[in-house]
Amino acid sequence: MTEPGTRVPIPRNGVDYRGKVVLAPMVRSGELPSRLLALRYGADLVWGPETVDRSLIGCTRTPNHHLSTIDFTRQSANGVSQAQIDSLPPEQRKESLIFRIHPTRESSRLIFQLGTASPSTAVAAAKLVAGDVAGIDVNSGCPKPFSMKGGRGAALLQDPDRLCAILIALVEEVGKVREIGISVKIRLLETEEKTRALVERLVRTGITGLTVHCRTTPMRPRERAIRDQLKMVVGVCRDAGVACVMNGDVEDRKQALELMEEFGADGAMIATAAEKNPSCFRTMEEGGLVRWKEVADEYMRTALEVHNKWANTKFLLSQLIPGKQSVYRPVSQSKSYEEIVNILGLENLTGQAREVDDALQIRPKETKAERKRYANELPKLTIDAKRTKSNDICMKTVQEQESVQLSAPSNISVPLEPPGTALIA
């Protein structure tokens, strides 16, 4: 553990990462029901999945009183221009949910992870969510192409000037203003010297925490984590008063605490093990791991409570349910919430599941071809909407002219445009 000494102050609305075992940021396994379940089983903090700054900019923050959540949404493009979307009638516009937060159950323990390659867009996006989270974490550790695209993710490790500029901008323009912590997640570089040089720069930006994933960028999850550089990274962070969280092959709380003691890390982050069974955060005194069926049932209840996206729920269940279980295949082939609760023997949730299916417009028989056809028809709907609007205006003009004709003296002739001509779009 970090020895007492000079520490970077933790902002009033922020949270100290020291002494914490936390849920790692995972693209599909960090959505709201997964975070709430991890907290229920004892996670001290939870990271949300990486959200790209540009996808957040332009979102509308809306309190969802029905679900007791805060929703960040934007109009769905579906491959068409914003101008086409704006021309559609309100009932034909679709809202895409970008991020959902449960303020009473997680906000004080939620770290929002941001994917960015620009100080300006990072600040613009962070300002939107800063009032609803305990911290903003910059992703500079993900090696996947979708994350590294445009210089984000692990690509930032090769551009320390840009990474430091992003962190400084967030600290000055968001962290200090909203009084929350700014942190960063990195991977190891090729040599200890390179990693040390990078970390020494990062801890001078004003961040309150740094997470190190004990793998290099080319390494994949199936390769064992390497901890040869961990004590060095911990030492650099300690000297700067910055909390250091370790990540990589941490299986449960017991092992997390042992590794924190061995390497001197302030905290530990659990990823894959939490995806398979979030009860890994429980202490041995609390009973340790919970059976998969109990976890899966609790996950379903939580997913229904917050109207989780169907595809995400189905994916998470495929991780929680062991492949050899008899319900695994039926669950993987299910088409709706109503179907899946019956497969799991949760008939008492059937009514709620049906309501969520209706709310999310889940149509079991809808195929990929049907969804593609809707996307192809959207431009036509836009044209039809424009034509309808134009025709309505023309009809109003004709009606006004007819009204003038009827009210005019009999000895005055008021010419009318031929109706057929006026209705031409």
VEXMAR-163340 format. One line per 4 residues: their letters; for each residue x negated, y negated, z of N, C-alpha, C. Coordinates in steps of 0.2 Angstrom, whole numbers. Atoms other than C-alpha are relative to their C-alpha. Layout:
! VEXMAR-163340
a = X/Y/Z/X/Y/Z/X/Y/Z; ... .
//
This chain:
! VEXMAR-163340
mtep = -4/6/0/0/0/0/-4/-6/0; 3/6/1/-5/-18/-3/-2/-3/8; 2/3/-6/-15/-25/12/3/-7/1; -2/7/-1/-9/-41/20/-5/-5/-2 .
gtrv = 4/5/2/-16/-56/12/4/-5/-4; -4/5/4/-12/-70/0/4/3/-6; -5/-3/5/3/-66/-11/3/-5/-4; -4/4/4/12/-74/-25/7/-1/3 .
pipr = -6/0/-3/27/-81/-17/6/3/-4; -6/-3/3/44/-72/-20/5/-5/0; -5/5/0/57/-84/-26/6/2/4; -6/0/-4/73/-87/-16/5/5/-3 .
ngvd = -5/-5/3/84/-77/-28/-4/6/-3; 4/-6/3/70/-64/-33/0/5/5; 0/-6/-4/65/-48/-26/-8/2/0; 7/-2/0/48/-41/-20/0/7/-2 .
yrgk = 0/-7/2/43/-25/-29/-4/5/5; 4/-4/-5/32/-19/-14/5/5/4; -4/-5/-4/38/-3/-6/6/3/-3; -6/-2/3/50/1/-19/-1/6/-5 .
vvla = 0/-5/5/54/16/-29/6/-1/-5; -5/4/5/63/10/-45/2/4/-6; -2/-3/7/72/16/-61/-3/-4/-5; 4/3/5/62/13/-76/5/-3/-6 .
pmvr = -4/2/5/68/3/-91/0/6/-6; -1/-5/5/75/16/-104/6/-2/-5; -5/2/5/84/12/-120/7/2/1; -7/-2/-1/99/23/-118/2/2/7 .
sgel = -1/-3/-7/97/29/-100/0/-6/5; 0/6/-4/97/11/-93/6/-4/0; -7/4/1/115/6/-97/3/0/7; -4/1/-6/127/1/-83/1/6/5 .
psrl = -1/-6/-4/133/18/-77/-6/4/3; 6/-3/-2/116/25/-76/-4/-4/6; 3/5/-5/109/10/-66/4/1/7; -4/0/-6/124/11/-54/-1/7/4 .
lalr = 0/-7/-3/122/30/-51/-7/1/3; 7/0/-3/103/28/-48/0/-4/7; -1/3/-6/107/15/-35/4/4/5; -4/-4/-5/120/26/-27/-4/5/3 .
ygad = 4/-6/-3/107/40/-25/-7/-3/3; 6/3/-4/94/28/-17/-5/-4/-4; 5/4/4/84/19/-31/0/-7/4; 0/6/-3/78/3/-23/1/-6/-5 .
lvwg = -1/5/5/78/-7/-39/2/3/-7; -1/-3/7/84/-4/-57/-2/-5/-5; 2/4/6/77/-10/-74/6/1/-5; -5/-1/6/90/-13/-88/-5/3/-6 .
petv = 4/-2/6/85/-6/-105/-2/-7/-4; 2/6/3/75/-18/-116/5/-3/-5; -5/4/4/86/-31/-124/-4/-5/-4; 4/5/5/78/-41/-139/3/-7/1 .
drsl = -2/7/-1/79/-59/-136/5/-3/-5; -4/2/5/87/-63/-153/7/3/0; -7/-3/0/101/-51/-150/4/-3/6; -3/3/-5/105/-60/-134/2/-8/-1 .
igct = -2/7/1/104/-78/-140/6/0/-5; -6/0/3/121/-83/-146/6/4/3; -5/-3/-4/130/-72/-134/4/-4/4; -5/3/-5/145/-77/-124/0/4/6 .
rtpn = 0/-3/-7/144/-74/-105/8/0/2; -7/0/-2/162/-68/-100/1/4/6; -2/-4/-6/168/-63/-83/5/5/-2; -5/-5/2/177/-46/-86/4/1/7 .
hhls = -3/-1/-6/190/-47/-72/3/7/1; -3/-7/-1/198/-30/-76/-5/5/2; 5/-5/-2/181/-21/-74/-4/-3/6; 5/3/-5/173/-33/-61/-7/-1/-3 .
tidf = 7/0/3/158/-35/-73/-1/-7/-3; 2/6/4/149/-49/-82/-2/3/-7; 2/-2/7/149/-46/-101/-3/-5/-4; 4/4/5/137/-53/-114/2/3/-7 .
trqs = -2/-3/7/145/-51/-131/-1/-5/-6; 0/5/5/144/-58/-148/4/4/-6; -4/-2/5/154/-56/-164/-4/5/-5; 4/-5/4/149/-40/-174/0/-2/-7 .
angv = 2/2/7/141/-43/-191/2/5/-5; -2/-5/4/144/-26/-198/-3/-1/-8; 3/0/7/132/-30/-213/3/-6/-4; -2/5/4/141/-46/-218/-2/-7/4 .
sqaq = 2/7/-3/137/-65/-215/4/-3/5; -4/3/-6/142/-75/-200/6/-5/-3; -5/4/3/152/-86/-212/6/4/-2; -5/-5/2/162/-71/-218/4/1/7 .
idsl = -3/-1/-7/165/-67/-199/5/-5/2; -4/6/-3/171/-85/-195/6/-1/-4; -6/1/5/183/-84/-210/6/5/2; -5/-5/-1/192/-69/-203/5/-3/6 .
ppeq = -5/1/-6/208/-71/-192/-3/3/6; 3/-2/-7/204/-69/-173/1/8/1; -2/-7/-1/213/-52/-173/-4/5/-4; 5/-4/4/201/-45/-186/-7/0/1 .
rkes = 7/0/-2/185/-50/-178/-1/5/6; 2/-5/-5/176/-37/-168/-6/-3/5; 6/2/-5/165/-41/-152/-4/5/2; 4/-6/-2/150/-31/-149/-3/-2/7 .
lifr = 3/1/-7/144/-29/-131/-7/1/0; 7/0/0/126/-33/-129/-3/3/7; 2/-2/-7/124/-31/-110/6/-1/5; -5/1/-5/135/-28/-96/-3/1/7 .
ihpt = 3/1/-7/131/-32/-77/6/1/5; -5/0/-6/141/-27/-61/-3/-4/5; 3/5/-5/137/-42/-50/0/2/7; 0/-2/-7/142/-35/-34/-3/6/2 .
ress = 3/-7/-1/135/-18/-36/-8/0/-2; 7/-1/2/118/-22/-44/-4/-6/-1; 3/6/2/114/-40/-48/-6/-2/5; 5/1/-5/103/-42/-32/-6/5/-1 .
rlif = 5/-5/1/93/-27/-37/-1/2/-8; 1/-1/7/93/-28/-56/-5/-4/-3; 5/4/4/78/-33/-67/2/1/-7; -2/0/7/82/-38/-84/-6/1/-5 .
qlgt = 6/0/4/69/-32/-97/1/-3/-7; 0/4/6/66/-43/-112/-5/2/-5; 5/-2/6/59/-38/-129/-1/-7/-4; 1/7/3/51/-54/-136/-7/0/-3 .
asps = 6/1/3/37/-60/-147/-1/-8/0; 0/7/0/40/-79/-144/1/-3/6; -2/4/-6/39/-91/-129/7/-3/0; -7/4/1/54/-101/-136/6/4/0 .
tava = -6/-4/0/66/-87/-139/0/4/6; -1/-3/-7/61/-78/-123/3/-4/5; -3/4/-5/65/-93/-113/8/-1/-2; -7/1/2/82/-96/-123/4/6/2 .
aakl = -4/-6/-2/87/-78/-120/0/1/8; 1/-1/-7/81/-77/-102/5/-5/4; -4/5/-4/91/-93/-97/7/3/0; -7/-2/0/107/-84/-102/2/5/6 .
vagd = -1/-5/-5/105/-70/-89/-3/-1/6; 4/2/-6/94/-78/-76/4/0/6; -5/1/-6/109/-82/-65/3/6/3; -4/-6/-2/115/-64/-64/-5/6/1 .
vagi = 5/-6/-1/99/-54/-61/-5/-3/5; 5/1/-5/85/-53/-48/-7/-2/-3; 6/2/3/71/-55/-61/0/2/-7; 1/-1/7/65/-55/-79/-6/4/-1 .
dvns = 6/-4/1/53/-42/-85/-2/0/-8; 2/0/7/43/-44/-102/-2/7/-2; 3/-7/2/41/-27/-111/-6/-1/-5; 6/0/5/24/-26/-118/-4/7/1 .
gcpk = 3/-7/-1/22/-7/-115/3/5/-5; -3/-6/4/34/2/-127/-3/0/-7; 4/-1/7/25/10/-142/5/2/-6; -5/-2/5/41/14/-152/0/-6/-5 .
pfsm = 0/5/5/42/5/-169/6/-5/1; -5/5/-1/59/-3/-165/-2/-5/5; 2/5/-5/51/-11/-150/-6/-4/-2; 6/4/2/34/-16/-158/2/-4/-7 .
kggr = -1/3/6/43/-23/-174/0/-8/2; 0/8/0/39/-42/-176/-5/-2/6; 5/2/-5/25/-41/-163/2/1/7; -2/-1/-7/35/-36/-148/-3/7/3 .
gaal = 3/-7/-3/32/-21/-136/-7/0/1; 7/-2/-1/15/-13/-135/-4/-4/-5; 4/4/5/10/-24/-150/-3/-7/4; 3/6/-4/8/-39/-137/-6/2/3 .
lqdp = 6/-2/-3/-6/-29/-129/-6/-2/-4; 6/2/4/-17/-33/-144/1/-8/-2; -1/8/1/-11/-52/-143/1/-3/6; -1/2/-7/-15/-57/-125/2/-8/0 .
drlc = -2/8/0/-14/-76/-130/7/-1/0; -7/1/0/4/-74/-135/4/3/6; -4/-3/-6/9/-62/-121/-1/-5/6; 1/5/-6/1/-75/-108/5/-6/-1 .
aili = -4/6/2/10/-89/-117/8/1/2; -7/-2/-2/27/-80/-115/1/0/7; 0/-1/-7/24/-76/-97/0/-7/3; 1/7/-3/19/-94/-93/6/-4/-1 .
alve = -6/3/2/34/-101/-102/6/2/4; -5/-2/-4/46/-90/-93/-1/-2/8; 1/2/-7/38/-94/-76/2/-7/1; -1/7/0/39/-112/-79/7/-2/-1 .
evgk = -7/2/3/56/-114/-88/6/4/3; -6/-4/-3/66/-100/-80/-1/2/7; 1/-3/-7/58/-92/-65/0/-6/5; 0/6/-5/55/-109/-56/6/-3/0 .
vrei = -6/3/0/71/-116/-61/6/4/3; -5/-4/-3/82/-102/-57/-2/4/7; 3/-3/-6/71/-96/-43/1/8/0; 0/-7/1/69/-78/-49/-7/2/-2 .
gisv = 7/-2/2/53/-68/-52/0/2/-7; 2/-2/7/45/-65/-69/-6/5/1; 5/-5/0/35/-49/-72/-1/3/-7; 2/-2/7/27/-39/-86/-1/8/1 .
kirl = 1/-7/0/26/-20/-90/-5/1/-6; 5/-2/5/10/-14/-99/-2/7/-1; 3/-6/1/1/1/-105/-8/-1/1; 7/0/-1/-17/6/-102/-3/-2/-7 .
lete = 3/1/6/-29/0/-116/-6/5/-1; 5/-5/2/-43/10/-124/-5/2/5; 5/-1/-5/-56/7/-111/2/-4/7; -1/4/-6/-56/1/-93/-2/-7/0 .
ektr = 2/7/1/-65/-15/-97/5/-4/-4; -5/4/3/-52/-20/-109/7/-1/4; -6/1/-5/-38/-16/-97/-1/-5/5; 1/5/-6/-46/-26/-83/0/-7/-3 .
alve = 0/7/3/-49/-41/-95/7/-2/-1; -7/2/1/-30/-41/-99/3/-1/6; -3/1/-6/-24/-38/-82/-2/-7/4; 2/6/-3/-35/-52/-75/3/-6/-3 .
rlvr = -3/6/3/-27/-64/-87/7/0/2; -7/-1/-2/-9/-58/-84/2/-3/7; -2/1/-7/-10/-60/-65/-1/-8/1; 1/8/-1/-15/-79/-67/6/-4/-4 .
tgit = -5/4/4/1/-83/-77/6/-2/5; -5/2/-5/12/-85/-61/5/6/1; -4/-5/-1/20/-68/-62/0/3/7; 0/-3/-7/26/-59/-46/-1/7/0 .
gltv = 1/-7/0/24/-41/-52/-2/2/-7; 3/-3/6/15/-30/-65/1/7/1; -1/-8/1/20/-12/-70/-5/2/-5; 4/-3/5/7/-1/-78/2/7/-1 .
hcrt = -1/-7/3/12/14/-88/-6/3/-1; 6/-3/1/-2/26/-86/-1/4/-6; 1/-3/6/-3/30/-104/-2/-5/-5; 2/5/5/-11/22/-119/6/-1/-5 .
tpmr = -5/0/5/-1/16/-134/2/6/-4; -2/-6/4/-3/31/-145/2/6/4; -2/-6/-4/1/43/-131/8/0/0; -8/-1/-1/19/51/-130/1/3/6 .
prer = -2/-2/-7/29/56/-115/-2/7/1; 2/-7/-2/24/75/-117/-7/0/2; 7/0/-2/6/70/-114/0/-2/7; 1/1/-7/1/70/-96/-3/-7/1 .
aird = 2/7/-2/-1/52/-88/-7/1/2; 7/0/-2/-19/47/-85/-1/-6/5; 0/5/-5/-23/38/-69/-7/-2/2; 7/2/-2/-41/35/-70/-1/-8/1 .
qlkm = 1/7/0/-39/16/-72/5/-3/5; -5/3/-5/-25/14/-59/-2/-3/6; 3/3/-6/-35/10/-44/-3/-7/-2; 3/7/2/-44/-4/-54/6/-5/-1 .
vvgv = -6/4/1/-27/-11/-60/3/-3/7; -3/2/-7/-20/-11/-42/-5/-5/3; 5/4/-3/-36/-19/-36/0/-7/-3; 0/6/3/-35/-33/-48/7/-4/2 .
crda = -6/3/-2/-17/-36/-44/0/-2/7; 0/2/-7/-20/-36/-26/-4/-6/2; 4/6/-1/-34/-49/-27/4/-6/-2; -3/6/2/-22/-60/-36/7/-1/4 .
gvac = -6/1/-4/-7/-57/-24/6/2/-4; -6/-2/5/4/-49/-38/1/8/2; -3/-7/-1/14/-33/-34/-2/5/-6; 2/-4/5/8/-18/-44/4/7/1 .
vmng = -4/-6/0/20/-4/-49/-3/5/-5; 3/-5/4/14/12/-56/6/4/-4; -4/-3/4/23/22/-70/-3/6/-4; 3/-6/4/20/39/-78/0/6/4 .
dved = 0/-7/-3/25/57/-73/1/-1/7; -2/0/-7/33/52/-57/7/3/0; -6/-4/1/46/65/-53/5/-1/5; -5/1/-5/55/60/-37/-3/-5/6 .
rkqa = 2/5/-6/54/49/-21/-6/3/4; 5/-3/-4/43/61/-12/-7/-1/-3; 6/1/3/30/61/-25/-2/-7/-1; 1/7/1/32/43/-28/-4/-3/6 .
lelm = 3/2/-6/27/39/-10/-7/2/1; 7/-3/0/12/51/-11/-4/-4/-5; 5/3/5/5/43/-27/-1/-8/2; 1/7/-2/8/25/-20/-5/0/6 .
eefg = 5/0/-5/-2/30/-5/-7/2/-2; 7/-2/3/-16/39/-15/-3/-6/-4; 4/5/4/-19/25/-27/1/-7/2; 0/7/-3/-14/10/-17/5/-4/-3 .
adga = -5/4/3/1/5/-28/5/-3/4; -5/3/-5/14/-6/-21/7/3/-1; -7/-3/2/29/3/-30/-1/6/-5; 0/-6/6/33/18/-42/6/0/-4 .
miat = -6/0/5/44/19/-57/1/7/-2; -2/-7/3/54/35/-62/4/-1/-6; -3/1/7/59/37/-80/4/7/-1; -3/-6/2/62/55/-87/4/4/5 .
aaek = -3/-4/-5/66/63/-71/7/-3/2; -6/4/-2/79/50/-67/5/1/-5; -5/-2/6/87/53/-84/3/6/1; -3/-7/0/89/71/-81/4/1/7 .
npsc = -4/0/-7/95/69/-62/-2/-6/4; 1/6/-4/96/52/-54/0/1/7; 1/-1/-7/97/60/-37/-7/1/2; 7/0/-2/78/61/-38/-2/-5/4 .
frtm = 2/5/-5/78/45/-28/2/1/7; -2/-1/-7/85/53/-13/-6/3/4; 5/-2/-5/74/57/2/1/8/1; -1/-7/-2/71/75/8/5/1/5 .
eegg = -4/0/-6/80/70/24/8/0/-3; -6/1/3/95/66/13/3/6/-4; -2/-6/3/95/83/5/-4/1/-7; 3/-1/7/84/80/-11/5/0/-6 .
lvrw = -4/0/6/91/84/-28/7/3/1; -7/-2/0/110/86/-30/1/4/-6; -2/-5/5/117/100/-41/2/-4/-6; -1/3/6/119/95/-59/8/-2/-1 .
keva = -7/1/1/138/97/-59/3/-6/4; -3/5/-5/141/85/-44/-3/-7/-4; 3/6/3/129/72/-53/4/-2/-7; -3/1/6/138/74/-70/7/-3/1 .
deym = -6/2/-2/155/72/-62/0/-7/3; 0/7/-2/150/56/-53/-2/-5/-5; 2/4/6/142/50/-69/7/-2/-4; -6/1/4/159/52/-78/4/-5/3 .
rtal = -4/5/-4/168/43/-64/-2/-7/-1; 3/7/0/156/28/-65/1/-2/-8; 0/2/7/156/28/-85/8/-2/-1; -7/2/1/175/27/-84/2/-6/3 .
evhn = -2/6/-4/176/14/-71/-3/-7/-4; 3/6/3/165/2/-82/1/0/-8; -2/0/7/172/7/-99/-7/1/-4; 7/0/4/154/13/-105/1/2/-7 .
kwan = 0/-2/7/151/15/-123/0/8/-1; -1/-7/1/157/32/-129/-7/4/-2; 6/-3/2/141/37/-138/-6/0/6; 5/0/-6/130/32/-123/2/5/5 .
tkfl = -3/-4/-5/141/42/-111/-2/7/-2; 2/-7/3/139/58/-122/-7/1/0; 7/-1/0/121/56/-124/-3/1/7; 2/-1/-7/118/54/-105/2/7/3 .
lsql = -3/-7/-3/129/70/-101/-5/5/-3; 4/-5/3/118/79/-114/-7/1/4; 6/0/-4/103/75/-102/1/3/7; -2/-2/-7/112/78/-86/2/8/1 .
ipgk = -2/-7/0/119/95/-91/-5/5/-3; 5/-5/3/107/110/-93/2/3/-6; -2/-3/6/107/117/-110/3/7/0; -3/-6/-1/111/134/-104/7/1/3 .
qsvy = -7/0/-3/127/129/-95/5/1/-6; -5/-2/5/143/135/-104/4/-6/-3; -3/6/2/150/117/-105/-4/-4/-4; 4/5/4/135/110/-114/2/-1/-7 .
rpvs = -2/0/7/140/114/-132/7/-4/0; -6/3/0/158/109/-129/0/-8/1; 1/8/-2/153/92/-121/-3/-3/-6; 3/3/6/141/89/-136/4/-1/-6 .
qsks = -5/0/6/155/92/-148/6/-4/1; -6/3/-2/168/82/-139/1/-7/-4; -1/6/4/176/67/-147/3/-6/4; -3/5/-4/184/57/-133/-1/1/7 .
yeei = 0/-1/-7/184/54/-115/5/5/3; -5/-5/-3/200/63/-112/-2/7/-1; 2/-6/1/193/78/-120/-6/3/4; 6/-2/-4/177/78/-110/2/1/7 .
vnil = -2/-1/-7/185/76/-93/3/7/1; -3/-7/0/195/92/-97/-5/5/0; 5/-5/1/180/101/-102/-4/1/7; 3/-1/-6/172/97/-86/4/2/6 .
glen = -5/-2/-5/187/102/-76/2/-6/5; -2/6/-4/191/84/-70/7/-3/-3; -6/2/3/209/84/-75/3/-6/4; -3/6/-4/213/71/-61/-2/-6/-3 .
ltgq = 2/6/3/204/59/-72/3/-1/-7; -3/0/7/214/63/-88/3/-7/-2; -3/7/2/225/47/-87/-4/-5/0; 5/5/1/211/36/-84/-4/0/-6 .
arev = 4/-1/6/201/44/-98/4/-2/-6; -4/2/6/216/41/-110/0/-7/0; 0/7/0/217/23/-105/-7/-3/-3; 7/3/2/198/20/-108/-1/2/-8 .
ddal = 0/-1/7/200/29/-125/4/-5/-4; -4/5/4/213/17/-130/-3/-7/1; 3/6/-1/204/2/-123/-6/-1/-5; 6/0/5/188/7/-133/2/2/-7 .
qirp = -2/-2/7/198/12/-148/-3/6/-2; 3/-6/2/191/29/-148/5/5/-3; -5/-4/4/199/39/-162/-4/7/-1; 3/-6/1/194/57/-161/-1/3/-7 .
ketk = 1/-3/7/197/61/-179/-4/-5/-5; 3/5/5/188/46/-186/-7/3/-1; 6/-3/2/173/52/-196/-5/-5/-2; 5/4/2/157/44/-201/2/-4/-7 .
aerk = -2/2/6/164/42/-218/5/-5/0; -5/5/-2/179/33/-211/-3/-7/2; 3/6/-3/168/21/-201/-4/-4/-6; 3/3/6/158/18/-217/4/-4/-5 .
ryan = -5/3/4/173/14/-227/3/-6/3; -2/6/-3/179/1/-214/-5/-5/-1; 5/5/1/162/-7/-216/0/-3/-7; -1/2/7/164/-8/-235/6/-4/-1 .
elpk = -6/4/1/181/-15/-233/0/-7/3; 0/6/-4/176/-29/-222/0/-6/-4; 0/6/5/171/-41/-236/6/-1/-4; -7/0/4/188/-37/-245/5/-4/5 .
ltid = -5/3/-4/197/-42/-229/-1/-7/1; 2/7/-1/187/-58/-228/3/-4/-6; -3/3/6/193/-62/-246/7/-1/1; -8/0/-1/211/-57/-242/2/-6/5 .
akrt = -2/5/-5/211/-68/-227/-1/-7/-2; 1/6/4/204/-83/-237/6/-1/-4; -5/1/5/217/-80/-250/7/-2/4; -6/1/-4/231/-79/-237/1/-7/3 .
ksnd = 0/7/-3/226/-95/-229/1/-5/-5; -1/5/6/225/-104/-246/7/0/-2; -7/-1/3/242/-97/-251/5/-4/6; -4/3/-5/249/-103/-234/0/-8/-1 .
icmk = 1/8/1/243/-121/-237/4/-2/-6; -3/1/6/250/-120/-255/8/0/1; -7/-1/-1/267/-114/-249/3/-6/5; -2/6/-4/268/-128/-236/1/-6/-4 .
tvqe = 0/6/4/264/-141/-249/7/0/-4; -7/-1/4/279/-134/-260/6/-1/4; -6/1/-5/291/-134/-245/0/-7/1; 0/7/-2/286/-152/-241/3/-4/-6 .
qesv = -2/3/6/289/-157/-259/8/1/-1; -7/-2/1/306/-148/-260/4/-4/5; -4/4/-5/311/-157/-244/1/-7/-2; -1/7/3/307/-174/-252/5/0/-5 .
qlsa = -5/0/5/317/-169/-267/7/0/2; -7/-1/-3/332/-164/-256/2/-7/3; -1/6/-3/331/-180/-247/0/-7/-4; 1/6/4/328/-192/-261/7/-2/-3 .
psni = -7/2/3/343/-202/-269/1/3/-6; -2/-4/6/352/-194/-283/-3/-3/-7; 2/3/6/346/-207/-296/-8/0/0; 8/0/1/327/-204/-292/-2/7/-1 .
svpl = 3/-7/1/318/-189/-299/-7/1/3; 6/-2/-3/304/-181/-289/-3/6/-3; 3/-6/4/293/-170/-300/-3/5/5; 3/-5/-4/288/-153/-292/-5/4/-4 .
eppg = 5/-5/3/273/-142/-296/3/6/-1; -3/-7/1/278/-126/-304/-3/5/6; 2/-5/-5/277/-113/-289/-5/5/-2; 4/-5/2/268/-101/-299/-7/-3/0 .
tali = 6/4/1/254/-114/-302/-3/-1/7; 2/2/-6/253/-119/-284/-3/6/4; 2/-6/-4/250/-101/-277/-6/3/-3; 6/-3/3/235/-97/-288/-6/-2/5 .
a = 6/1/-5/220/-95/-276/-6/-2/-3 .
//
